[in-house]
Amino acid sequence: TFCDVIQEISTRYGTKEDLIRELMEINPLTAKISKEEMPFLREEVMKEADRLWAEKEAGGSPLDYPVYIVRASKVLS
């Protein structure tokens, strides 16, 4: 019988552009605003991405998340 638990920190975003793209894709406002308003939304999203990326580079982890791997086995007799 054994149980192993491994924890790793995963980073989903390789670049700041990846982060900006995802923030735009998941933002519910993108479906509600006009084409003319879209550049203003993108500007706000870029500001938030800059803030998150700066915190990440300073050693914070707003974009990282823990991943747990559990491996267990029990011998039946």
PDB file with SEQRES, HELIX, SHEET and CRYST1 records, atoms N, CA, C and O in Angstrom:
SEQRES   1 A   77  THR PHE CYS ASP VAL ILE GLN GLU ILE SER THR ARG TYR          
SEQRES   2 A   77  GLY THR LYS GLU ASP LEU ILE ARG GLU LEU MET GLU ILE          
SEQRES   3 A   77  ASN PRO LEU THR ALA LYS ILE SER LYS GLU GLU MET PRO          
SEQRES   4 A   77  PHE LEU ARG GLU GLU VAL MET LYS GLU ALA ASP ARG LEU          
SEQRES   5 A   77  TRP ALA GLU LYS GLU ALA GLY GLY SER PRO LEU ASP TYR          
SEQRES   6 A   77  PRO VAL TYR ILE VAL ARG ALA SER LYS VAL LEU SER              
HELIX    1 AA1 LYS A   16  ILE A   26  1                                  11    
HELIX    2 AA2 PRO A   28  ALA A   31  5                                   4    
HELIX    3 AA3 MET A   38  GLU A   57  1                                  20    
SHEET    1 AA1 2 PHE A   2  THR A  11  0                                        
SHEET    2 AA1 2 ASP A  64  SER A  73 -1                                        
CRYST1    1.000    1.000    1.000  90.00  90.00  90.00 P 1           1          
ATOM      1  N   THR A   1       0.849  -1.177   0.000  1.00  0.00           N  
ATOM      2  CA  THR A   1       0.000   0.000   0.000  1.00  0.00           C  
ATOM      3  C   THR A   1       0.895   1.240   0.000  1.00  0.00           C  
ATOM      4  O   THR A   1       1.857   1.331   0.762  1.00  0.00           O  
ATOM      5  N   PHE A   2       0.557   2.183  -0.865  1.00  0.00           N  
ATOM      6  CA  PHE A   2       1.316   3.430  -0.875  1.00  0.00           C  
ATOM      7  C   PHE A   2       0.430   4.581  -1.341  1.00  0.00           C  
ATOM      8  O   PHE A   2      -0.599   4.381  -1.986  1.00  0.00           O  
ATOM      9  N   CYS A   3       0.856   5.768  -0.999  1.00  0.00           N  
ATOM     10  CA  CYS A   3       0.187   6.983  -1.454  1.00  0.00           C  
ATOM     11  C   CYS A   3       1.252   8.060  -1.628  1.00  0.00           C  
ATOM     12  O   CYS A   3       1.926   8.439  -0.670  1.00  0.00           O  
ATOM     13  N   ASP A   4       1.396   8.541  -2.834  1.00  0.00           N  
ATOM     14  CA  ASP A   4       2.333   9.627  -3.134  1.00  0.00           C  
ATOM     15  C   ASP A   4       1.532  10.865  -3.525  1.00  0.00           C  
ATOM     16  O   ASP A   4       0.576  10.776  -4.295  1.00  0.00           O  
ATOM     17  N   VAL A   5       1.920  12.000  -2.999  1.00  0.00           N  
ATOM     18  CA  VAL A   5       1.305  13.265  -3.384  1.00  0.00           C  
ATOM     19  C   VAL A   5       2.419  14.192  -3.836  1.00  0.00           C  
ATOM     20  O   VAL A   5       3.366  14.455  -3.095  1.00  0.00           O  
ATOM     21  N   ILE A   6       2.296  14.677  -5.048  1.00  0.00           N  
ATOM     22  CA  ILE A   6       3.289  15.592  -5.613  1.00  0.00           C  
ATOM     23  C   ILE A   6       2.583  16.918  -5.893  1.00  0.00           C  
ATOM     24  O   ILE A   6       1.493  16.944  -6.465  1.00  0.00           O  
ATOM     25  N   GLN A   7       3.208  18.002  -5.489  1.00  0.00           N  
ATOM     26  CA  GLN A   7       2.665  19.322  -5.787  1.00  0.00           C  
ATOM     27  C   GLN A   7       3.639  20.062  -6.682  1.00  0.00           C  
ATOM     28  O   GLN A   7       4.843  20.091  -6.425  1.00  0.00           O  
ATOM     29  N   GLU A   8       3.106  20.657  -7.733  1.00  0.00           N  
ATOM     30  CA  GLU A   8       3.902  21.494  -8.626  1.00  0.00           C  
ATOM     31  C   GLU A   8       3.164  22.805  -8.825  1.00  0.00           C  
ATOM     32  O   GLU A   8       1.942  22.874  -8.694  1.00  0.00           O  
ATOM     33  N   ILE A   9       3.915  23.831  -9.139  1.00  0.00           N  
ATOM     34  CA  ILE A   9       3.314  25.118  -9.471  1.00  0.00           C  
ATOM     35  C   ILE A   9       3.302  25.231 -10.988  1.00  0.00           C  
ATOM     36  O   ILE A   9       4.326  25.069 -11.652  1.00  0.00           O  
ATOM     37  N   SER A  10       2.131  25.509 -11.514  1.00  0.00           N  
ATOM     38  CA  SER A  10       1.988  25.603 -12.961  1.00  0.00           C  
ATOM     39  C   SER A  10       1.711  27.053 -13.354  1.00  0.00           C  
ATOM     40  O   SER A  10       0.977  27.766 -12.669  1.00  0.00           O  
ATOM     41  N   THR A  11       2.295  27.465 -14.439  1.00  0.00           N  
ATOM     42  CA  THR A  11       2.044  28.795 -14.994  1.00  0.00           C  
ATOM     43  C   THR A  11       1.362  28.618 -16.333  1.00  0.00           C  
ATOM     44  O   THR A  11       1.881  27.952 -17.228  1.00  0.00           O  
ATOM     45  N   ARG A  12       0.220  29.207 -16.457  1.00  0.00           N  
ATOM     46  CA  ARG A  12      -0.585  29.015 -17.659  1.00  0.00           C  
ATOM     47  C   ARG A  12      -0.143  29.927 -18.808  1.00  0.00           C  
ATOM     48  O   ARG A  12      -0.351  29.593 -19.974  1.00  0.00           O  
ATOM     49  N   TYR A  13       0.450  31.047 -18.497  1.00  0.00           N  
ATOM     50  CA  TYR A  13       0.738  32.049 -19.518  1.00  0.00           C  
ATOM     51  C   TYR A  13       2.227  32.114 -19.801  1.00  0.00           C  
ATOM     52  O   TYR A  13       3.021  32.396 -18.903  1.00  0.00           O  
ATOM     53  N   GLY A  14       2.609  31.854 -21.043  1.00  0.00           N  
ATOM     54  CA  GLY A  14       4.006  31.931 -21.428  1.00  0.00           C  
ATOM     55  C   GLY A  14       4.457  33.353 -21.703  1.00  0.00           C  
ATOM     56  O   GLY A  14       5.614  33.707 -21.476  1.00  0.00           O  
ATOM     57  N   THR A  15       3.527  34.169 -22.197  1.00  0.00           N  
ATOM     58  CA  THR A  15       3.850  35.559 -22.517  1.00  0.00           C  
ATOM     59  C   THR A  15       2.725  36.475 -22.036  1.00  0.00           C  
ATOM     60  O   THR A  15       1.611  36.030 -21.758  1.00  0.00           O  
ATOM     61  N   LYS A  16       3.042  37.747 -21.949  1.00  0.00           N  
ATOM     62  CA  LYS A  16       2.019  38.718 -21.568  1.00  0.00           C  
ATOM     63  C   LYS A  16       0.929  38.793 -22.635  1.00  0.00           C  
ATOM     64  O   LYS A  16      -0.232  39.050 -22.317  1.00  0.00           O  
ATOM     65  N   GLU A  17       1.293  38.570 -23.888  1.00  0.00           N  
ATOM     66  CA  GLU A  17       0.305  38.586 -24.966  1.00  0.00           C  
ATOM     67  C   GLU A  17      -0.704  37.448 -24.795  1.00  0.00           C  
ATOM     68  O   GLU A  17      -1.889  37.621 -25.080  1.00  0.00           O  
ATOM     69  N   ASP A  18      -0.230  36.272 -24.326  1.00  0.00           N  
ATOM     70  CA  ASP A  18      -1.148  35.159 -24.036  1.00  0.00           C  
ATOM     71  C   ASP A  18      -2.150  35.568 -22.960  1.00  0.00           C  
ATOM     72  O   ASP A  18      -3.340  35.270 -23.059  1.00  0.00           O  
ATOM     73  N   LEU A  19      -1.657  36.246 -21.942  1.00  0.00           N  
ATOM     74  CA  LEU A  19      -2.513  36.703 -20.852  1.00  0.00           C  
ATOM     75  C   LEU A  19      -3.548  37.703 -21.364  1.00  0.00           C  
ATOM     76  O   LEU A  19      -4.730  37.591 -21.040  1.00  0.00           O  
ATOM     77  N   ILE A  20      -3.116  38.670 -22.154  1.00  0.00           N  
ATOM     78  CA  ILE A  20      -4.035  39.674 -22.702  1.00  0.00           C  
ATOM     79  C   ILE A  20      -5.104  38.996 -23.549  1.00  0.00           C  
ATOM     80  O   ILE A  20      -6.286  39.320 -23.437  1.00  0.00           O  
ATOM     81  N   ARG A  21      -4.697  38.069 -24.387  1.00  0.00           N  
ATOM     82  CA  ARG A  21      -5.641  37.364 -25.259  1.00  0.00           C  
ATOM     83  C   ARG A  21      -6.701  36.633 -24.421  1.00  0.00           C  
ATOM     84  O   ARG A  21      -7.892  36.710 -24.720  1.00  0.00           O  
ATOM     85  N   GLU A  22      -6.266  35.930 -23.380  1.00  0.00           N  
ATOM     86  CA  GLU A  22      -7.238  35.202 -22.565  1.00  0.00           C  
ATOM     87  C   GLU A  22      -8.131  36.146 -21.773  1.00  0.00           C  
ATOM     88  O   GLU A  22      -9.331  35.899 -21.652  1.00  0.00           O  
ATOM     89  N   LEU A  23      -7.566  37.224 -21.231  1.00  0.00           N  
ATOM     90  CA  LEU A  23      -8.396  38.185 -20.505  1.00  0.00           C  
ATOM     91  C   LEU A  23      -9.470  38.779 -21.414  1.00  0.00           C  
ATOM     92  O   LEU A  23     -10.594  39.013 -20.971  1.00  0.00           O  
ATOM     93  N   MET A  24      -9.139  39.022 -22.663  1.00  0.00           N  
ATOM     94  CA  MET A  24     -10.132  39.526 -23.616  1.00  0.00           C  
ATOM     95  C   MET A  24     -11.181  38.455 -23.924  1.00  0.00           C  
ATOM     96  O   MET A  24     -12.370  38.760 -24.021  1.00  0.00           O  
ATOM     97  N   GLU A  25     -10.747  37.214 -24.076  1.00  0.00           N  
ATOM     98  CA  GLU A  25     -11.669  36.133 -24.432  1.00  0.00           C  
ATOM     99  C   GLU A  25     -12.670  35.830 -23.324  1.00  0.00           C  
ATOM    100  O   GLU A  25     -13.826  35.518 -23.609  1.00  0.00           O  
ATOM    101  N   ILE A  26     -12.247  35.914 -22.071  1.00  0.00           N  
ATOM    102  CA  ILE A  26     -13.147  35.551 -20.976  1.00  0.00           C  
ATOM    103  C   ILE A  26     -13.933  36.735 -20.424  1.00  0.00           C  
ATOM    104  O   ILE A  26     -14.801  36.553 -19.570  1.00  0.00           O  
ATOM    105  N   ASN A  27     -13.646  37.929 -20.893  1.00  0.00           N  
ATOM    106  CA  ASN A  27     -14.327  39.116 -20.391  1.00  0.00           C  
ATOM    107  C   ASN A  27     -15.749  39.169 -20.958  1.00  0.00           C  
ATOM    108  O   ASN A  27     -15.918  39.229 -22.176  1.00  0.00           O  
ATOM    109  N   PRO A  28     -16.771  39.149 -20.101  1.00  0.00           N  
ATOM    110  CA  PRO A  28     -18.148  39.173 -20.606  1.00  0.00           C  
ATOM    111  C   PRO A  28     -18.517  40.477 -21.309  1.00  0.00           C  
ATOM    112  O   PRO A  28     -19.490  40.515 -22.062  1.00  0.00           O  
ATOM    113  N   LEU A  29     -17.766  41.532 -21.076  1.00  0.00           N  
ATOM    114  CA  LEU A  29     -18.067  42.806 -21.735  1.00  0.00           C  
ATOM    115  C   LEU A  29     -17.819  42.762 -23.236  1.00  0.00           C  
ATOM    116  O   LEU A  29     -18.405  43.549 -23.979  1.00  0.00           O  
ATOM    117  N   THR A  30     -16.964  41.858 -23.692  1.00  0.00           N  
ATOM    118  CA  THR A  30     -16.662  41.815 -25.128  1.00  0.00           C  
ATOM    119  C   THR A  30     -17.914  41.530 -25.951  1.00  0.00           C  
ATOM    120  O   THR A  30     -17.986  41.931 -27.113  1.00  0.00           O  
ATOM    121  N   ALA A  31     -18.898  40.848 -25.376  1.00  0.00           N  
ATOM    122  CA  ALA A  31     -20.144  40.558 -26.094  1.00  0.00           C  
ATOM    123  C   ALA A  31     -21.160  41.686 -25.957  1.00  0.00           C  
ATOM    124  O   ALA A  31     -22.162  41.700 -26.672  1.00  0.00           O  
ATOM    125  N   LYS A  32     -20.921  42.621 -25.060  1.00  0.00           N  
ATOM    126  CA  LYS A  32     -21.912  43.655 -24.753  1.00  0.00           C  
ATOM    127  C   LYS A  32     -21.588  45.025 -25.339  1.00  0.00           C  
ATOM    128  O   LYS A  32     -22.473  45.871 -25.463  1.00  0.00           O  
ATOM    129  N   ILE A  33     -20.333  45.247 -25.697  1.00  0.00           N  
ATOM    130  CA  ILE A  33     -19.953  46.595 -26.130  1.00  0.00           C  
ATOM    131  C   ILE A  33     -19.853  46.669 -27.651  1.00  0.00           C  
ATOM    132  O   ILE A  33     -19.752  45.653 -28.339  1.00  0.00           O  
ATOM    133  N   SER A  34     -19.884  47.887 -28.145  1.00  0.00           N  
ATOM    134  CA  SER A  34     -19.808  48.097 -29.594  1.00  0.00           C  
ATOM    135  C   SER A  34     -18.368  47.969 -30.087  1.00  0.00           C  
ATOM    136  O   SER A  34     -17.417  47.967 -29.306  1.00  0.00           O  
ATOM    137  N   LYS A  35     -18.245  47.864 -31.390  1.00  0.00           N  
ATOM    138  CA  LYS A  35     -16.918  47.789 -32.012  1.00  0.00           C  
ATOM    139  C   LYS A  35     -16.094  49.037 -31.696  1.00  0.00           C  
ATOM    140  O   LYS A  35     -14.879  48.962 -31.517  1.00  0.00           O  
ATOM    141  N   GLU A  36     -16.762  50.169 -31.631  1.00  0.00           N  
ATOM    142  CA  GLU A  36     -16.073  51.427 -31.350  1.00  0.00           C  
ATOM    143  C   GLU A  36     -15.529  51.471 -29.923  1.00  0.00           C  
ATOM    144  O   GLU A  36     -14.528  52.139 -29.658  1.00  0.00           O  
ATOM    145  N   GLU A  37     -16.186  50.760 -29.003  1.00  0.00           N  
ATOM    146  CA  GLU A  37     -15.750  50.753 -27.605  1.00  0.00           C  
ATOM    147  C   GLU A  37     -14.659  49.715 -27.328  1.00  0.00           C  
ATOM    148  O   GLU A  37     -13.994  49.773 -26.293  1.00  0.00           O  
ATOM    149  N   MET A  38     -14.479  48.777 -28.243  1.00  0.00           N  
ATOM    150  CA  MET A  38     -13.534  47.678 -28.031  1.00  0.00           C  
ATOM    151  C   MET A  38     -12.102  48.150 -27.746  1.00  0.00           C  
ATOM    152  O   MET A  38     -11.456  47.578 -26.869  1.00  0.00           O  
ATOM    153  N   PRO A  39     -11.572  49.169 -28.446  1.00  0.00           N  
ATOM    154  CA  PRO A  39     -10.212  49.625 -28.125  1.00  0.00           C  
ATOM    155  C   PRO A  39     -10.068  50.121 -26.683  1.00  0.00           C  
ATOM    156  O   PRO A  39      -9.005  49.972 -26.080  1.00  0.00           O  
ATOM    157  N   PHE A  40     -11.130  50.709 -26.130  1.00  0.00           N  
ATOM    158  CA  PHE A  40     -11.077  51.185 -24.746  1.00  0.00           C  
ATOM    159  C   PHE A  40     -11.041  50.009 -23.772  1.00  0.00           C  
ATOM    160  O   PHE A  40     -10.327  50.044 -22.770  1.00  0.00           O  
ATOM    161  N   LEU A  41     -11.816  48.970 -24.074  1.00  0.00           N  
ATOM    162  CA  LEU A  41     -11.779  47.770 -23.242  1.00  0.00           C  
ATOM    163  C   LEU A  41     -10.405  47.121 -23.318  1.00  0.00           C  
ATOM    164  O   LEU A  41      -9.843  46.719 -22.299  1.00  0.00           O  
ATOM    165  N   ARG A  42      -9.870  47.022 -24.520  1.00  0.00           N  
ATOM    166  CA  ARG A  42      -8.548  46.410 -24.683  1.00  0.00           C  
ATOM    167  C   ARG A  42      -7.489  47.188 -23.894  1.00  0.00           C  
ATOM    168  O   ARG A  42      -6.593  46.593 -23.296  1.00  0.00           O  
ATOM    169  N   GLU A  43      -7.595  48.502 -23.898  1.00  0.00           N  
ATOM    170  CA  GLU A  43      -6.646  49.330 -23.139  1.00  0.00           C  
ATOM    171  C   GLU A  43      -6.723  49.010 -21.645  1.00  0.00           C  
ATOM    172  O   GLU A  43      -5.692  48.898 -20.982  1.00  0.00           O  
ATOM    173  N   GLU A  44      -7.936  48.864 -21.114  1.00  0.00           N  
ATOM    174  CA  GLU A  44      -8.102  48.520 -19.697  1.00  0.00           C  
ATOM    175  C   GLU A  44      -7.576  47.117 -19.403  1.00  0.00           C  
ATOM    176  O   GLU A  44      -6.956  46.885 -18.365  1.00  0.00           O  
ATOM    177  N   VAL A  45      -7.825  46.192 -20.313  1.00  0.00           N  
ATOM    178  CA  VAL A  45      -7.323  44.823 -20.148  1.00  0.00           C  
ATOM    179  C   VAL A  45      -5.799  44.819 -20.163  1.00  0.00           C  
ATOM    180  O   VAL A  45      -5.175  44.093 -19.389  1.00  0.00           O  
ATOM    181  N   MET A  46      -5.201  45.612 -21.025  1.00  0.00           N  
ATOM    182  CA  MET A  46      -3.739  45.682 -21.094  1.00  0.00           C  
ATOM    183  C   MET A  46      -3.160  46.253 -19.797  1.00  0.00           C  
ATOM    184  O   MET A  46      -2.101  45.812 -19.349  1.00  0.00           O  
ATOM    185  N   LYS A  47      -3.837  47.222 -19.194  1.00  0.00           N  
ATOM    186  CA  LYS A  47      -3.378  47.768 -17.910  1.00  0.00           C  
ATOM    187  C   LYS A  47      -3.402  46.685 -16.832  1.00  0.00           C  
ATOM    188  O   LYS A  47      -2.462  46.558 -16.047  1.00  0.00           O  
ATOM    189  N   GLU A  48      -4.483  45.910 -16.802  1.00  0.00           N  
ATOM    190  CA  GLU A  48      -4.585  44.834 -15.813  1.00  0.00           C  
ATOM    191  C   GLU A  48      -3.532  43.765 -16.076  1.00  0.00           C  
ATOM    192  O   GLU A  48      -2.934  43.242 -15.136  1.00  0.00           O  
ATOM    193  N   ALA A  49      -3.299  43.437 -17.339  1.00  0.00           N  
ATOM    194  CA  ALA A  49      -2.264  42.455 -17.686  1.00  0.00           C  
ATOM    195  C   ALA A  49      -0.886  42.967 -17.279  1.00  0.00           C  
ATOM    196  O   ALA A  49      -0.068  42.199 -16.773  1.00  0.00           O  
ATOM    197  N   ASP A  50      -0.620  44.243 -17.491  1.00  0.00           N  
ATOM    198  CA  ASP A  50       0.663  44.830 -17.067  1.00  0.00           C  
ATOM    199  C   ASP A  50       0.845  44.697 -15.557  1.00  0.00           C  
ATOM    200  O   ASP A  50       1.929  44.356 -15.085  1.00  0.00           O  
ATOM    201  N   ARG A  51      -0.230  44.970 -14.799  1.00  0.00           N  
ATOM    202  CA  ARG A  51      -0.166  44.875 -13.343  1.00  0.00           C  
ATOM    203  C   ARG A  51       0.102  43.432 -12.909  1.00  0.00           C  
ATOM    204  O   ARG A  51       0.969  43.183 -12.071  1.00  0.00           O  
ATOM    205  N   LEU A  52      -0.638  42.491 -13.477  1.00  0.00           N  
ATOM    206  CA  LEU A  52      -0.456  41.077 -13.121  1.00  0.00           C  
ATOM    207  C   LEU A  52       0.933  40.580 -13.506  1.00  0.00           C  
ATOM    208  O   LEU A  52       1.573  39.853 -12.746  1.00  0.00           O  
ATOM    209  N   TRP A  53       1.393  40.976 -14.690  1.00  0.00           N  
ATOM    210  CA  TRP A  53       2.705  40.517 -15.170  1.00  0.00           C  
ATOM    211  C   TRP A  53       3.831  41.095 -14.312  1.00  0.00           C  
ATOM    212  O   TRP A  53       4.798  40.398 -14.006  1.00  0.00           O  
ATOM    213  N   ALA A  54       3.707  42.366 -13.925  1.00  0.00           N  
ATOM    214  CA  ALA A  54       4.727  42.986 -13.069  1.00  0.00           C  
ATOM    215  C   ALA A  54       4.782  42.285 -11.714  1.00  0.00           C  
ATOM    216  O   ALA A  54       5.864  42.067 -11.168  1.00  0.00           O  
ATOM    217  N   GLU A  55       3.629  41.936 -11.179  1.00  0.00           N  
ATOM    218  CA  GLU A  55       3.595  41.221  -9.901  1.00  0.00           C  
ATOM    219  C   GLU A  55       4.236  39.841 -10.045  1.00  0.00           C  
ATOM    220  O   GLU A  55       4.952  39.388  -9.152  1.00  0.00           O  
ATOM    221  N   LYS A  56       3.980  39.185 -11.158  1.00  0.00           N  
ATOM    222  CA  LYS A  56       4.588  37.872 -11.424  1.00  0.00           C  
ATOM    223  C   LYS A  56       6.111  37.992 -11.500  1.00  0.00           C  
ATOM    224  O   LYS A  56       6.828  37.190 -10.903  1.00  0.00           O  
ATOM    225  N   GLU A  57       6.599  38.985 -12.228  1.00  0.00           N  
ATOM    226  CA  GLU A  57       8.044  39.160 -12.385  1.00  0.00           C  
ATOM    227  C   GLU A  57       8.719  39.588 -11.084  1.00  0.00           C  
ATOM    228  O   GLU A  57       9.915  39.363 -10.904  1.00  0.00           O  
ATOM    229  N   ALA A  58       7.961  40.202 -10.180  1.00  0.00           N  
ATOM    230  CA  ALA A  58       8.514  40.617  -8.891  1.00  0.00           C  
ATOM    231  C   ALA A  58       8.527  39.471  -7.879  1.00  0.00           C  
ATOM    232  O   ALA A  58       8.931  39.648  -6.729  1.00  0.00           O  
ATOM    233  N   GLY A  59       8.084  38.305  -8.320  1.00  0.00           N  
ATOM    234  CA  GLY A  59       8.114  37.145  -7.429  1.00  0.00           C  
ATOM    235  C   GLY A  59       6.767  36.756  -6.868  1.00  0.00           C  
ATOM    236  O   GLY A  59       6.658  35.758  -6.155  1.00  0.00           O  
ATOM    237  N   GLY A  60       5.738  37.525  -7.179  1.00  0.00           N  
ATOM    238  CA  GLY A  60       4.389  37.159  -6.753  1.00  0.00           C  
ATOM    239  C   GLY A  60       3.868  36.028  -7.624  1.00  0.00           C  
ATOM    240  O   GLY A  60       4.522  35.614  -8.581  1.00  0.00           O  
ATOM    241  N   SER A  61       2.712  35.544  -7.290  1.00  0.00           N  
ATOM    242  CA  SER A  61       2.201  34.440  -8.090  1.00  0.00           C  
ATOM    243  C   SER A  61       0.722  34.601  -8.426  1.00  0.00           C  
ATOM    244  O   SER A  61      -0.051  33.669  -8.208  1.00  0.00           O  
ATOM    245  N   PRO A  62       0.307  35.745  -8.944  1.00  0.00           N  
ATOM    246  CA  PRO A  62      -1.113  35.896  -9.264  1.00  0.00           C  
ATOM    247  C   PRO A  62      -1.546  35.042 -10.450  1.00  0.00           C  
ATOM    248  O   PRO A  62      -2.739  34.801 -10.635  1.00  0.00           O  
ATOM    249  N   LEU A  63      -0.596  34.585 -11.251  1.00  0.00           N  
ATOM    250  CA  LEU A  63      -0.931  33.804 -12.439  1.00  0.00           C  
ATOM    251  C   LEU A  63      -0.591  32.329 -12.284  1.00  0.00           C  
ATOM    252  O   LEU A  63      -0.921  31.522 -13.153  1.00  0.00           O  
ATOM    253  N   ASP A  64       0.058  31.976 -11.197  1.00  0.00           N  
ATOM    254  CA  ASP A  64       0.450  30.587 -10.975  1.00  0.00           C  
ATOM    255  C   ASP A  64      -0.617  29.887 -10.142  1.00  0.00           C  
ATOM    256  O   ASP A  64      -1.320  30.518  -9.353  1.00  0.00           O  
ATOM    257  N   TYR A  65      -0.722  28.603 -10.325  1.00  0.00           N  
ATOM    258  CA  TYR A  65      -1.665  27.841  -9.518  1.00  0.00           C  
ATOM    259  C   TYR A  65      -1.067  26.474  -9.212  1.00  0.00           C  
ATOM    260  O   TYR A  65      -0.323  25.918 -10.021  1.00  0.00           O  
ATOM    261  N   PRO A  66      -1.397  25.932  -8.037  1.00  0.00           N  
ATOM    262  CA  PRO A  66      -0.832  24.634  -7.664  1.00  0.00           C  
ATOM    263  C   PRO A  66      -1.540  23.491  -8.388  1.00  0.00           C  
ATOM    264  O   PRO A  66      -2.748  23.533  -8.620  1.00  0.00           O  
ATOM    265  N   VAL A  67      -0.769  22.483  -8.735  1.00  0.00           N  
ATOM    266  CA  VAL A  67      -1.294  21.256  -9.332  1.00  0.00           C  
ATOM    267  C   VAL A  67      -0.867  20.116  -8.419  1.00  0.00           C  
ATOM    268  O   VAL A  67       0.307  20.001  -8.066  1.00  0.00           O  
ATOM    269  N   TYR A  68      -1.806  19.291  -8.047  1.00  0.00           N  
ATOM    270  CA  TYR A  68      -1.515  18.149  -7.179  1.00  0.00           C  
ATOM    271  C   TYR A  68      -1.695  16.862  -7.968  1.00  0.00           C  
ATOM    272  O   TYR A  68      -2.686  16.686  -8.676  1.00  0.00           O  
ATOM    273  N   ILE A  69      -0.734  15.975  -7.838  1.00  0.00           N  
ATOM    274  CA  ILE A  69      -0.805  14.663  -8.459  1.00  0.00           C  
ATOM    275  C   ILE A  69      -0.816  13.647  -7.321  1.00  0.00           C  
ATOM    276  O   ILE A  69       0.087  13.622  -6.485  1.00  0.00           O  
ATOM    277  N   VAL A  70      -1.840  12.822  -7.303  1.00  0.00           N  
ATOM    278  CA  VAL A  70      -1.965  11.811  -6.254  1.00  0.00           C  
ATOM    279  C   VAL A  70      -1.888  10.439  -6.908  1.00  0.00           C  
ATOM    280  O   VAL A  70      -2.609  10.139  -7.859  1.00  0.00           O  
ATOM    281  N   ARG A  71      -1.001   9.624  -6.377  1.00  0.00           N  
ATOM    282  CA  ARG A  71      -0.853   8.250  -6.865  1.00  0.00           C  
ATOM    283  C   ARG A  71      -0.981   7.340  -5.652  1.00  0.00           C  
ATOM    284  O   ARG A  71      -0.213   7.444  -4.695  1.00  0.00           O  
ATOM    285  N   ALA A  72      -1.954   6.455  -5.705  1.00  0.00           N  
ATOM    286  CA  ALA A  72      -2.179   5.572  -4.563  1.00  0.00           C  
ATOM    287  C   ALA A  72      -2.495   4.168  -5.056  1.00  0.00           C  
ATOM    288  O   ALA A  72      -3.043   3.971  -6.140  1.00  0.00           O  
ATOM    289  N   SER A  73      -2.139   3.221  -4.239  1.00  0.00           N  
ATOM    290  CA  SER A  73      -2.408   1.823  -4.564  1.00  0.00           C  
ATOM    291  C   SER A  73      -2.569   1.049  -3.266  1.00  0.00           C  
ATOM    292  O   SER A  73      -1.889   1.304  -2.272  1.00  0.00           O  
ATOM    293  N   LYS A  74      -3.478   0.111  -3.308  1.00  0.00           N  
ATOM    294  CA  LYS A  74      -3.670  -0.750  -2.143  1.00  0.00           C  
ATOM    295  C   LYS A  74      -3.714  -2.183  -2.651  1.00  0.00           C  
ATOM    296  O   LYS A  74      -4.461  -2.512  -3.572  1.00  0.00           O  
ATOM    297  N   VAL A  75      -2.915  -3.009  -2.044  1.00  0.00           N  
ATOM    298  CA  VAL A  75      -2.879  -4.420  -2.422  1.00  0.00           C  
ATOM    299  C   VAL A  75      -4.047  -5.119  -1.735  1.00  0.00           C  
ATOM    300  O   VAL A  75      -4.188  -5.081  -0.513  1.00  0.00           O  
ATOM    301  N   LEU A  76      -4.874  -5.756  -2.551  1.00  0.00           N  
ATOM    302  CA  LEU A  76      -5.998  -6.509  -1.999  1.00  0.00           C  
ATOM    303  C   LEU A  76      -5.554  -7.934  -1.718  1.00  0.00           C  
ATOM    304  O   LEU A  76      -4.872  -8.558  -2.531  1.00  0.00           O  
ATOM    305  N   SER A  77      -5.941  -8.432  -0.578  1.00  0.00           N  
ATOM    306  CA  SER A  77      -5.550  -9.817  -0.272  1.00  0.00           C  
ATOM    307  C   SER A  77      -6.756 -10.682  -0.008  1.00  0.00           C  
ATOM    308  O   SER A  77      -6.612 -11.874   0.265  1.00  0.00           O  
TER     309      SER A  77                                                      
END                                                                             
